Amino acid sequence: MEGIQHKTVSVNGINMHIAEKGEGPLILFLHGFPELWYSWRNQINGLAALGYRALAPDLRGYGGTDAPDSVADYTCCHVVGDLIALLDTVAPPEKEDKVFVVGHDWGAIIAWYLCLFRPDRVKALFNLSVPFIPYDPRFKPVETWKAFYGKDHYIVRFQVR
């Protein structure tokens, strides 16, 4: 993890922790649940060595990033808003209009929404483990995962009862 720089930036009404390294085209890494920027440490170092600027935030409510009290403050619109504010801060459109995005798990879901809501800011997307699932108000994720994978599925186990 040598050379990875950590800082906190103010975005969208919260303080967000970011880890970054390198110079060149920006690659934005979005972690899964219940992970942190640390999940991307090897990719940050590897891609920085190849001439990219690799950046991985702790998403809203995770790690060193603020965790608002209200559940209503965690919609995909809030999290995508955080990312757009982050990009406006670290890679303003006049300097770098589009970035590469890599997502995993929960981060992949957010990456899909980032592409849908703000395609003007995304050069390319690479997601791991989560395909695009169109919104369906009838879809109940926790119940579905429990039915498929059982009560020991990691997301099911994290539910408060």
N, C-alpha and C positions, 0 to 999 in steps of 0.2 A: 504494500500500500504506500510505498515510498513516493513522495511527490504529490499525492492527492491532497488538494487544498480544500479546507472546509470553511464555510462562511454562512452567515444568516442574512437573508434578504427579506425586505418587507414587500409582500405581494398581496393584493386582493384583501387587505384588512388583517392579514396574519403574518407572522414571522416564519419563514421557511428555511430549513437547513438544507444546504446543497453541498455536494462533493464534486469536485471537478479537476480535470487535468488535461493538459495539451493545448495545442493551437491548431486552427484549421476549421474545416466545416464542423458544425455542431451536431452531436448525436445526443439526444435526450433519452435517458433510460428511466423507465417507470416500473417500480417494484411491485411485487404481489403482496398478498395477505398471508401471514402477518409479518412481512419483511420490512427492510429498510434499504437505503442507498447501498449498504454493505453487500447486498446480493450481487451487485454489479462490479465489485472491486477488481476482479480479474479482467473483465471486459474494458473497464475504464483504463487500466494500465496498458492492455494490449492495443486498444484502438488509439490511445494517445501516442503510443510508439509508432503507429502507422500514419501519423499526421492529422489526426482528428482531435477536436475538442470534445471530450466526453464529460457529460454532466448528469448527475443522478441526484434528484431531490428526495428527501423524506416527504411523502405526500401528506396532505392535511390529516392531522390526528395521529401521525406516526413519528416515532423517534424524536428528533430535535425540532420538529415543526409544531407550531401551535395546534392545540386541540380544542376548538370551540365546544362549549357545553351542550348546545342544542343539536339534537339529531337532524333537525331541519337544515343545519349548516353543512351537511355532507352529501348534497346531491351531486350528480355528475356535472351539473352546470357550475357548482362552486369549485369543484376540483379542476375542471377544464379552465375555469376563470383564473384559478391559481397559476396554472401552467402558462396561459397566455400572458399574464402579468409577469411571470418569471422570464419568459422569452423577451417581452418588451424591455425588461431590465438588463438581462445578460446578453441578448442578441437582438437589439432593436431592428425592426423591419428595414430601415434604411441601410443597415450594415449587413444583415443576413435575413432575407425575407422568408426563407423556408429552411427547415431543419429535418434531419433524419430522426425518427422516433422508434424506439424499441420498447416493447411492453411485455410483461409477464404476469399471468394470473389477473388479479385486480387491476394491475397497471395496464394490461392488454385491453381490458374493458374500457378504461379511461382513454387509452390511445385510440380506440375505435371512435369514441365520442369526440375526441380532439379532431380527428380527421373529418367527421361528419359536420361538426359545428364550425371548424376553422380550417378548411382545406387550403386556404391561402397561406398558412404557416407551416404546412407539412410537405416536405420534399418526397419522402418515402416512409413506409411503415413496415416494420418487421415485428410480428407478435409471436410469442411462445405460449402454447398450451390453451389458448382461448380463441375459438373462431368468432366471427361476427355473429351475434344473435340479435335480430331485430327486436325492438321493444314490443312486448306483449303484456298488457296488464294482468292477464290470466296466469302468466308464468310465475310460479312461486319458487325461487331458487333453492332455498334451504330445504323445503319439502321434497323437491325433485332430487337434490343431491342425497338426501337421507334415503329416499326410495331406491336410488341406484347403487349407492356406495355404503349405506348403513350408518348407524349412529356414531361410528368412529371416524367418519370423514372429517378432516380438519376443520372445515367451516362449521359443520354441524356441532362439533364439540365445543366451539367457541360461543355458542348461543347462550344467552342468559335465560334461565328458566325460573 
